[in-house]
Structures are given as structure tokens and as C-alpha cells.
Amino acid sequence: MSKDRRERRTESSVYAFVEDLRGEGPDLVLDRVLGTYGCDGLTVAAAYHRARDVTPHGASRVTLRQDGVHFLPPTDLFGSLRLQPPVQPGAEEEPLRALRRSTSERGAGLSGWTVFLHNTTLGLAHPDVTQENCFGDRAAPADLCPAHPDVRAYATALARSVARLGVDRVVAESLHFGTFGHGYHHERSFVEFGPLEDFLLGLCFCPFCVERAESAGVDARSARTEAEQAVRRVLEGAAPLPGGLSPDTLAEQVGKSVAEYALSRRETVGSLVASVASAVAEEGSGLVFLDLTGAIKGYADGLPTGGPAVDDAWRTGIDPAAVAPTVPGYAVLAYARDPARITEDLTAYRTAVGDDCALRAVLRPGVPDTSSSAHLAEKVGAAAATADAVDFYHYGLAPLPVLDRIPSALAHVRPEA
């Protein structure tokens, strides 16, 4: 850690939903987050996806969410586009603009958390813009393909729309390829897939992905054949292929072409992120790219295994070293129980993204990976040693006593407090 980073005040925000603010009142939420917890701002979902959440202190104790945006889509941005974002109830009230006024009066920050390419409503209405697997199935309606021109145009317009709300940052979630394991709300499989087959079944072979791969010199036809053959053998009763998931294992166990194809997707994601970041900057805001690899490895139990998360970012088409120069901020989900694991992950990400890109660590203050105030403080200390900011997930999903762990944890990295 550099001397400059040690002397810099660790910034912090709390993730929240518009529904949280409506249910409890924005003033109460802001009083807690900015006053009681000592955070610098809120990161509020401007565009979100379908979910069913237990909300311990919300207006409802179990909350059903739909795909959509919490603003009226600007006609100058979406008027000519095929993909139109679903609109959330109450969007006409412009909740984020109102919140921007409130946070500005308090001298607090506001980020617009935006889910880009995870949208079941759009995928069901327009199956051709979703990812297509090696068998030709369009069986992942929530996963819009980042190679499709209509999807890329939609993402850029969505980013501009959120930036226009006056937010300090647009936090970009799901601005990359989706995985097979996170495809729909009700899943059934009585086939034993190993990590290789699971990954292969999530690869997109739509015409636009194939075209981009072939333009990079990849034999996409052979890659599709290799992927199909590997998955088909398990569907027909064979045991999964041995070995963990890595580009080298893909090449050795499945085929060189499919390994090259998988890695070629990083250009698709990288160019899309750069385009979206440029659009956000033109609207006077900045893009924070949210890398979900930490959740892929540790979401369920906070016990990620194997190497640091940055080494697995390629699974969704992310190249952190290539993305970082195009964005002012890079956020990492540090979903781990062990503070040493957080240190390992963030150190590796810092090496990849460099010192010129602000690195943000997102922690969960409660289950499944944080057990107490002291535990959270230890993890915040580990994160703050490398990251420029430590954010907490999530206001509406955690019980209030769990959120009350935040101020003492931040105090350990803010001696002046």
C-alpha cells in the first residue's frame, strides 16, 4: 500500500433500493446511512431486475421486484431503439432526482446502481438478443448478449439516462456475459455437470458473438463443435470431465478453439464498457464497473476457493487490466469470511487495475460471511488497506442490528473519527 493511500480517508456508501426509501422515508434512511453509520453516500438502484427478497425492516417483509427503471426513459435516447426498458411503478415521481436534491443538501454522494444486461422481461420479449448456447437454445432469457448491436445500443442509452439523473457515478452491474448457473428463477437439472460443462453450456454462440470471434482469428465453428461434444457426452451419461475451470484446462480437456473463443469474449465486454463509460462521461458523470466474480466464487457461503477472483474474471468476458483504463472506478464484491482472503483478492485486483483507477470493495455486514461487529471491522481494515472505498451491501436486505455494525467498523480505518 502506498503512503498516499494510507493517508487518504476511506470513502464509503451503502447499497439500497428505491423501495427502501419509499417504505421508511428518505430522511430516515439518510439519517441512518450518513449519520448513524458514518457513510459518505448512497448507491441506489436506478435500474434493477426480478427478485424475491426478504426485507427485514421494509414496508413488506418479503418484497417481489420486477425488471425496470425508476425513471421515465428519455425519448431522445430510446425513441428509435428496439429495446425499451420496462418502467417501475412510481417512476414518474422521479425518486432519484428527489434523492439527488436531498443528498446534495447534506453534502453526501449519490451513485446510480444500474443492472444492464440481466433483464428477463426484455429477454422473453426479444429472445434473439439473448445468449445462444452451443446447441442453439435461447434458454437464458435474463442474459442479454453484449455482442448484439441492439443490446449495445440499449446499454449506452440506459447509462446516459441514469447519468442524467445527476448522480455522481453510474455503478454498472451485469455489463458482461451471463453464466449458465444464474439463468432463470426456477432451475431443474438431474444431470451432473462439472465446472467445465457448466461453463460451456453458458457460452454464447449467437451470430454476433461468432462474428466478433472470427474477426479476431478464432475458429468459432470448431469452438462450438468442441463445446457441444463436451456437454453432449455428459447429457448421454458420461462422467464430467476432470479438472477445474481455467483456459488451460479448457484447451487440454475440450479443445484449443473453445479456449480461444472464451478468451476472445473479453474484447466484446471491454469495448462495450469503454463505450458506455464514454457516454456516461459525456453526461457529466463517471462509470464504476462492478465485477461480480467475487459473487460467483463466494456468494452462497463466503468461502471462495482457488486463486484470487481476478484470475476468474475471464469467465464472464472481463479483462480487469483492459477495463480499468476506460473507467474511473472499479468495484469488487469481496464476499469472503476470511480477511486474509479479502486482502489476497484486492491485492490481485489492485495489481490488475493499477493505481489510477479507484478500487472499491463491497462487503456484506452480515450472513453468510460476517458474524459480528469485530469481524466486520477486521474485514473493513483488510479492504481499506488496498481499496480506495469500502461499500456495504445491502440496506434493505440486512437487519438493522447488522447494519449497526458499520460505524464501529469504519472507525477502525478513520482515526480522525
Secondary structure in CASP SS format (residue, H / E / C, confidence):
PFRMAT SS
TARGET T0000
AUTHOR 0000-0000-0000
METHOD secondary structure of the structure
MODEL  1
M C 1.00
S C 1.00
K H 1.00
D H 1.00
R H 1.00
R H 1.00
E H 1.00
R C 1.00
R C 1.00
T C 1.00
E E 1.00
S C 1.00
S E 1.00
V E 1.00
Y E 1.00
A E 1.00
F C 1.00
V H 1.00
E H 1.00
D H 1.00
L H 1.00
R H 1.00
G H 1.00
E H 1.00
G C 1.00
P H 1.00
D H 1.00
L H 1.00
V H 1.00
L H 1.00
D H 1.00
R H 1.00
V H 1.00
L H 1.00
G H 1.00
T H 1.00
Y C 1.00
G C 1.00
C C 1.00
D C 1.00
G E 1.00
L E 1.00
T E 1.00
V E 1.00
A E 1.00
A E 1.00
A E 1.00
Y E 1.00
H C 1.00
R C 1.00
A E 1.00
R E 1.00
D E 1.00
V E 1.00
T C 1.00
P C 1.00
H C 1.00
G C 1.00
A C 1.00
S C 1.00
R C 1.00
V E 1.00
T E 1.00
L E 1.00
R E 1.00
Q C 1.00
D C 1.00
G E 1.00
V E 1.00
H C 1.00
F C 1.00
L C 1.00
P C 1.00
P C 1.00
T H 1.00
D H 1.00
L H 1.00
F H 1.00
G C 1.00
S C 1.00
L C 1.00
R C 1.00
L C 1.00
Q C 1.00
P C 1.00
P C 1.00
V E 1.00
Q C 1.00
P C 1.00
G C 1.00
A H 1.00
E H 1.00
E H 1.00
E C 1.00
P H 1.00
L H 1.00
R H 1.00
A H 1.00
L H 1.00
R H 1.00
R H 1.00
S H 1.00
T H 1.00
S H 1.00
E H 1.00
R C 1.00
G C 1.00
A C 1.00
G E 1.00
L E 1.00
S E 1.00
G E 1.00
W E 1.00
T E 1.00
V E 1.00
F C 1.00
L C 1.00
H E 1.00
N C 1.00
T H 1.00
T H 1.00
L H 1.00
G H 1.00
L H 1.00
A H 1.00
H C 1.00
P H 1.00
D H 1.00
V H 1.00
T E 1.00
Q C 1.00
E C 1.00
N C 1.00
C C 1.00
F C 1.00
G C 1.00
D C 1.00
R C 1.00
A C 1.00
A C 1.00
P C 1.00
A C 1.00
D E 1.00
L E 1.00
C C 1.00
P C 1.00
A C 1.00
H C 1.00
P H 1.00
D H 1.00
V H 1.00
R H 1.00
A H 1.00
Y H 1.00
A H 1.00
T H 1.00
A H 1.00
L H 1.00
A H 1.00
R H 1.00
S H 1.00
V H 1.00
A H 1.00
R C 1.00
L C 1.00
G C 1.00
V C 1.00
D C 1.00
R E 1.00
V E 1.00
V E 1.00
A E 1.00
E E 1.00
S C 1.00
L C 1.00
H C 1.00
F C 1.00
G C 1.00
T C 1.00
F H 1.00
G H 1.00
H H 1.00
G C 1.00
Y C 1.00
H C 1.00
H C 1.00
E C 1.00
R C 1.00
S C 1.00
F C 1.00
V C 1.00
E C 1.00
F C 1.00
G C 1.00
P H 1.00
L H 1.00
E H 1.00
D H 1.00
F H 1.00
L H 1.00
L H 1.00
G H 1.00
L C 1.00
C C 1.00
F C 1.00
C C 1.00
P H 1.00
F H 1.00
C H 1.00
V H 1.00
E H 1.00
R H 1.00
A H 1.00
E H 1.00
S H 1.00
A C 1.00
G C 1.00
V C 1.00
D C 1.00
A H 1.00
R H 1.00
S H 1.00
A H 1.00
R H 1.00
T H 1.00
E H 1.00
A H 1.00
E H 1.00
Q H 1.00
A H 1.00
V H 1.00
R H 1.00
R H 1.00
V H 1.00
L H 1.00
E C 1.00
G C 1.00
A C 1.00
A C 1.00
P C 1.00
L C 1.00
P C 1.00
G C 1.00
G C 1.00
L C 1.00
S C 1.00
P H 1.00
D H 1.00
T H 1.00
L H 1.00
A H 1.00
E H 1.00
Q H 1.00
V C 1.00
G C 1.00
K H 1.00
S H 1.00
V H 1.00
A H 1.00
E H 1.00
Y H 1.00
A H 1.00
L H 1.00
S H 1.00
R H 1.00
R H 1.00
E H 1.00
T H 1.00
V H 1.00
G H 1.00
S H 1.00
L H 1.00
V H 1.00
A H 1.00
S H 1.00
V H 1.00
A H 1.00
S H 1.00
A H 1.00
V H 1.00
A H 1.00
E H 1.00
E C 1.00
G C 1.00
S C 1.00
G E 1.00
L E 1.00
V E 1.00
F E 1.00
L E 1.00
D E 1.00
L C 1.00
T H 1.00
G H 1.00
A H 1.00
I H 1.00
K H 1.00
G H 1.00
Y C 1.00
A C 1.00
D C 1.00
G C 1.00
L C 1.00
P C 1.00
T C 1.00
G C 1.00
G C 1.00
P C 1.00
A H 1.00
V H 1.00
D H 1.00
D H 1.00
A H 1.00
W H 1.00
R H 1.00
T H 1.00
G C 1.00
I C 1.00
D C 1.00
P H 1.00
A H 1.00
A H 1.00
V H 1.00
A H 1.00
P H 1.00
T H 1.00
V C 1.00
P C 1.00
G E 1.00
Y E 1.00
A E 1.00
V E 1.00
L E 1.00
A C 1.00
Y C 1.00
A C 1.00
R C 1.00
D C 1.00
P H 1.00
A H 1.00
R H 1.00
I H 1.00
T H 1.00
E H 1.00
D H 1.00
L H 1.00
T H 1.00
A H 1.00
Y H 1.00
R H 1.00
T H 1.00
A H 1.00
V H 1.00
G C 1.00
D C 1.00
D C 1.00
C C 1.00
A E 1.00
L E 1.00
R E 1.00
A E 1.00
V E 1.00
L E 1.00
R C 1.00
P C 1.00
G C 1.00
V C 1.00
P C 1.00
D C 1.00
T C 1.00
S C 1.00
S C 1.00
S H 1.00
A H 1.00
H H 1.00
L H 1.00
A H 1.00
E H 1.00
K H 1.00
V H 1.00
G H 1.00
A H 1.00
A H 1.00
A H 1.00
A C 1.00
T C 1.00
A C 1.00
D C 1.00
A E 1.00
V E 1.00
D E 1.00
F E 1.00
Y C 1.00
H C 1.00
Y C 1.00
G C 1.00
L C 1.00
A C 1.00
P C 1.00
L H 1.00
P H 1.00
V H 1.00
L H 1.00
D C 1.00
R C 1.00
I H 1.00
P H 1.00
S H 1.00
A H 1.00
L H 1.00
A H 1.00
H C 1.00
V C 1.00
R C 1.00
P C 1.00
E C 1.00
A C 1.00
END
